[in-house]
């Protein structure tokens, strides 16, 4: 009777990658492609056939677009190019995005499976792709020196970092180089010299891209987009699949350069949908709820701080407060409270704007390989321009609300699975360090104890209330503090601690 309840034998708990296998099943993530999807992918061509696929596409193969990604990236889905306009009028920016819609047709097995997955899921050492490898790592991966089909945002941006005009069109192009963030920043900062002729050839346009970035970033600051300071870490594994080290990920201006170009292209896509009244999906981020705002203001008042904006603060108001606290020793605590007061961004066919980025309208256009939302936006652009049958169908339009709900839930499911897997890896890493002491910061306070995030690994752990002290502690839910009844000692979020 017992064995009849066993659905699948995964292996020993200590086997390499077991953390991921557990998360896949715990969170009901689709991780095996159905036969119909595999069969459909197998029928796709092995290479892009330009003579057949060019059609009405613009030919950009003479333009030196490049991809810039992380060192370990395997799929490249966005390429960029910039050139200065005459008389100091700004720049022309080209963002070329892999044309997934050409291969994944509405209502096909590939499409149905992509919608069910919602997005690719990124675990340490393993990716669960939204689309089969033949597409994600092959036809739609923008590898250098091969023809690729793209959906292009071609925009003009003035010296103030404002988009003055743009157009979208399907194209064919060839990436000139697969570059990395650290490589590009080394060249831009003067710490590295390009070693190959190909790399030397793209230096002028990288300098132009960097000048464009500075203008876009200045416009971001002027707009008042919220710019939180977060520290990311990366796990390094040995040959046995166990963590060998955890190192901080250092963001540089090459990361930010790509981010700003993608944001600009996304805004252009959202502007097209909004101005043309074209059905599609927006990435929306609502204003904080009245209850959350009141809680935030009450908390900040204890520190002599205030949030401007009355009942309807903007992202710019949040940004002002963030700038005020950035140099304070309790910055981490205050930033955490600011973050927790905000809503979660979701997808919706109805635009309400993006609070955090301070955009009146925003969407996701730049990652159709790994996000179904972006594929929907590409199809909306096709429909809005009248480019043919690959656009949104009447059924797609009628069901946009349901699609938005499904992919928003899939995004949350993926995030939970990724967090769960990271926690399991960290627990295994720390298993043989019981009794060691670590520095950390209080990340949460509850009646039953404290949650502490360790500096070294980013691991979260619970200190039970019985281990905090022998006295009784009063819990203040509003201020997220514990106060000792005898000593008056107050413990709150953001405080630095040493834990065992």
N, C-alpha and C positions, 0 to 999 in steps of 0.2 A: 504493500500500500504506500509506503514511504517513497519508493522509487517511481511510482506513477506520478508523483507531484514534481519530479525533476524534469524540467523542460530542455535543459542544455547543460553539458559539462564544459566549463570554461578552462579548467586546469587548476594548478596550484596558485594560491593567493600571492605567492612571491614571484611568479613567473613574470618576465619582462612584458610590459604593456598591459598587465592585468588591470591596472587602474583605469585604462581607457575602455577595456572590454566591459567592466562593471558599469561605467558611466553610460555607455551606449544603451545598455539594457535597462538600467534604472530610469533613464529619462526618455525611453522609447524613441531613440533616434534612428531613423532609417539609415542603414549603413551598407546594405547589399542591394545592388541594382537588379530589378526584375529582368527576366529574360527578354521581355519585349523591348526594354530600354537598351539592353546590350545588343540585341539584334538590329535595332534602329541605328545605333551608333556605328555598328560594323558596316553599314551600308554607306556611311558618309565617305567622301573622298579622303585619300591619305594626305594630299597636298592641296593647296589653293590653286585652282586653275584660272589664271587671270583672263585669258581670252574668253572663257565661258562666263566668269563671274563679274567681269568689269562692268559691262552694260552701261548704265547711266552713272556709274561711280566716277568720282574725280580721281585722277591719278596723282598721288603725292609721293611717288617713289624717288623724286629728285630732292625732296625736302629732308634734311637730316634730323628726323625725329629720333629720340632715344627713350629708353626705359630706365627708371631709377627706382631700385627696390632694395630690400634687405639682402644681406650676404647669403642667407639660406633659402631665399624665395625660389620656387620652382615654376610658378606660373606668373606671367607678366601680362597684365590686362590694360595698362594705360601707358601711352607714350606722349611725350611733350616736345614742343618746339616754340621758340620765341624769336622775333626779330624786331629791331627798333624801327619805328615809323619815322619818316623824314620830318625835319624841323621840330624835333622834340615833342611830337604829338603823342608820344606813348609807344605802345607795342602792339604787335599782332601776336596773339597766343593761339596755338593749335593744340588741342587735347584730342588724341585719337584713342578711341576705346574699342576693344575687340567686338566685332559685330556678331554677337551670339544669336541674335534674332534671325540671321541668315541660315543658321543650322538647326535651331530649335523652333519649330513651327507651332503655332497655337493649336492646342488640342491633341498634339502628338504624344506618344508614350514618354519621350524625353521631357516634354513640357509638363505633363501631369506629375511626373516624378520630381521635377525641379520645384514645382509649387509645393508638393508635399514636404520636401526638405526645407524649403524656404531660404536656405543659405548654406554655405560651406561651414563646417565646424573645425576649428583649429585647436588641436590638442598638442602637447609637447611631443615632438617626433612623429606626429601622424596627422593627416588631414582627412576629414570625411567630406569629399567634394559634393557640391550640388549637382554637378554634371560629370559624366564619365571622362576618364583621362584623355580619350581621343580628342575631346573638345577642350577641356580645361588645361591640359598640358600639351596639346597638339595644335589643332586648327585655330584655336582662339588664344593661344599663348603667343605673345608678341615677341618671339625670338628674333635675334638680329639676323639680317641678311637673307630673310625669306619673305616672300609676298604674304601679306595678311590683309583681310578685309576689316574695315573699321567703320564705326559711326563717329563722325568728327564734329567737335564744337570749335568753330573758327571765330575768334572774337578779337575786337579791338578794345584796348584798355588805355585810358589816358594817364597822364603823369600823376594824377591823384589816386590812381588805383581803381577807377570806376569803369565798368564796362559801358562803352558808348554804342556799340553795335555788335551783333553776332549773327551767325547762321549755322545751321546744322546740315550735314550732307553725308551720304555714304561714300566711302573712298577705298582705295587700295594703296598700301604704302609698305615700306621696308624700314624697320628699325635699324639705325646705324650702329648702335652699341647697347649692350646690356650693362648698365652701370649700377653701382651700389651707393648707398647713402654715404658711407664712410669714405669711399673713393672720391665722390664728387665734392664732399666737404673738405677733404684733404687738398684737392686742387684749388677750390675757391679760397681756402684760408692760406694757401701758399705753403702748407706743410708737406705736400707731395707734388711730384712732377709727373705728368702723364708719360707712361713708359712705351706706348705703342703709337704708331702713326694714326691709327683710327681714333685713339683717345685724344691725340693732339688736334685732330681735325674737328672735334666737337667742342673744343675749349671756347671759341668765340661765342657760340650760342649758349653755352652754360653760363658765361658771364652775363649775357643778355637776359637769360632766365632769372639770374640772381638779382639783377636790377629790377626786373618785373616783380619778383617776389617782394622786394623791399617796399615797392609802391602798394602792392596788395596787402601786405602786412600792416603798413601805416593806415590804410583805409579800414582794416579790421579793428585797429585800436580806436580810430576815430568813431567807428560805428558803435563800439562798445560791446563787442562780442566777449563773452566770459572766457577767460583764459586761466583755467585751473592748473596749478603746479602738481603733477602726479609723478611718482617714481615707479617705473616699471622694472621688472627683473626678468632674467632669462635663465632657464635651467640648462646646464651642460651635463650630458650623459656620458657614461663609459660604454665599453663594448657590450656589457651585460645588461644595458638598458636601465641602469640605476644612476641617480643623480650624483655627479661628481663635484659640482660647484653650482652656486647660484650667483649670478653677476648682474649688476645694474645695467639697464639699457640706456645709453646716453643719446638723447635726441639732439640733433644738430640742425643747422639751417637747411641742409639738403632735405631732411624729413619735412621741414616746414614749407620749403619751396614747392614740393609735390602736393602737400596738403592744400596750400593756397590755390594752386592751379586747379585742383579737383573741386574745391569749393566754388571757384568762379564758374567752372563748367556746369556744376550742379545748379547754381543759381540761374544760369542762362536757360537750362532745360525747364526749370520751374517757371521762369518768366514766360517762356513759350506756352506752356500749358495754361498758365493763368490768363495771359493776354488773348490767346486764341480760344479760350473756353474749351480747351481740348480735355476730355476725360482722361485721367491718369491717376498716379499716386503721388502724394506729397509726403515729405518727412516733416512731421509736425511736432512741436514741443511747446506745450501750453504754459501759461503763467502759473506760478505756485498757487495752491489753494489758500483761501483766507485763513484757514486754521494753521497751515504750515507757515504762512507769513507772520501770523501773530506769535507763534512759537519762536520763530527766528528773531523777531524784534525783541521779545521778552528776554531771550538768551543774550543777544548782543548788548542790550541795555545794561546788563550786569558788568560789562566790560567798557562801558562808556561809549559805545558805538551805536550807530543807527543806520537804517536802510532808507534811502530816499525813495520817492515815487508814490507815496500814499497807498491807496488800495490797489493800484495797478503799476507796480514797479516794472521797469524794463530790464533787459539784459545789461544795458549800460549802467543802470543803478547798481546792479550786482557787481559789475566790473569796477565801479568806483569804490565800493566797500572792499572788494578784494585787493585793490591797490593800496588802500589804507592799512590793511593788516599784513601785507606781504613781508614786511621787515620785522614784525613782532615775534618774540620768542614763542608765543602761543598760536602762531600762524596755522599750524597743522590742525589744532583743535577747531579754530574758527572756520577754516576752509571746509572741514568735515561737516560742520553744522550747516554751512551754506549749501553744500552739495545735497545734504539730506532734505533740505527744504524744497528742492526742485522736483518737478514731475519727470517721468521717463518719456523719452521721445518714442513715437510710434508712427506707423504708416496710416494714411487716410486719403480717400478721394476728395475730401473737403479740406481746403487750405485755411489754417488759422495762424500761419507763420511759425517761425522757429525762435523761441525765446532765448535760448542759450547762445545762438549764433547771431542774434539780432538781425534776422532776415525777415522781410515781409512775406517772402515765399521761398521755399527750399524743397529740393527733392534729391533722390539718389539716382544718378545717371552713369557713374563712372566704374561700376563693378558688376556688370551682368554675368560674368563668369561665376561669381560667388554670392550674388544676392538676387533673388527673384524679383524684388521690387524694381531693380534697375532694368531688368528685361522688360517688365511692364512699361516702364518709362520709354525705353527704346521703341516699343511697339506703338506707344502713344505718339511719339515723334513721327513715326512712319505714317500713322493714320492722319495726323495733323497736316503733313506735307503731301499726302496723297501719293505715296511712293509704291503702293501695291498691296498685295494680299497678306503680307506679313505683319500688318498693323493690328491694333485691337479690334476684335470682332464685337458684334452687338452683344453676344453672350458675355464676353469679357467685361464690357462696360456695365452691363446690368449687374454683374457680380463683383464689382470692385470693392464694395463694402466688405463682403465675405473674404475676398482675397487679402485685403489689408489686415483683417483680423487674424487670418491664418498665418501670415508671414510675421506679424508682430509677435504672435504667440511662439512661433518657431524661433524667433530671435531670442526671446526670453529663455526658451528651452535650451538652446545652444549655450547661452551664457551660463546657465545653471550647471550644465554638464561640464563645461570648461572649468568652472570654479571647483566643482566636485572632484574632478580629476587632479587639478593642481593641489587641492587639500590632501588627497591620498598620496601623491608623490612626496609632498612635504612631510607628511606623517611618517612615511617610510624612511625618508632622509634623516629625520630626527629620532627615529626609534632607538638608535644605539648611542644617543646623547642624553639619555635620562640622567638627571643629576647635575647637568651643566647649567650654568647661569648665562642669561642673555639680556641685552638691553632691548627695550621696545617702547611702544607708546600705547596708551589706553585707547582702543578704538570703539569701545561700547561699554555701557554700564547698565546693569539690570539689578533687580532686587537680590538675585541669587549669586551675583559676582561680577567680575570684570572680564571683558575681552581685551586681549593684548595682541598687537601686531609686532612681530619681532623685526628689528632693524636688519639683521643679517640675511634672513631668508624671506621675509614678508609673510611668514606663517602666522595664522591667527590661533590663539589658544585661550581657554577659559581659566581664570583664577577663581575658584569657588569662594563664596563669601566667608566660609569657615577658615580659609587660608589667608584672608586679608588682615585679620586681627581678632583679638579675644573679646572686644567690646561689641555692642549692638550698633548696627549701622542703619541710619534712616535713609530711605531711597526717595529721591526727588525726581519724578518722572519727567517733569517739564524741563528741568535743567540738566537732566542726565548725570546726577551726582549721587554719591554715597557720603554721608556725614556721620562720623563716630559720635555716639551718644556721650561718651566719657571725655574724649580728648578734643572733640570738635574738629578733628581732621576731616577735610573734604577731599574726596577723590572724584575726578571728572575726566571726560573725554579729552584726549590730547596730551595728558600729563605723561612725562617720561618716567619709566620704571625699570627696575631690574627684576627679572623673574627667574625661577628655577624650574 
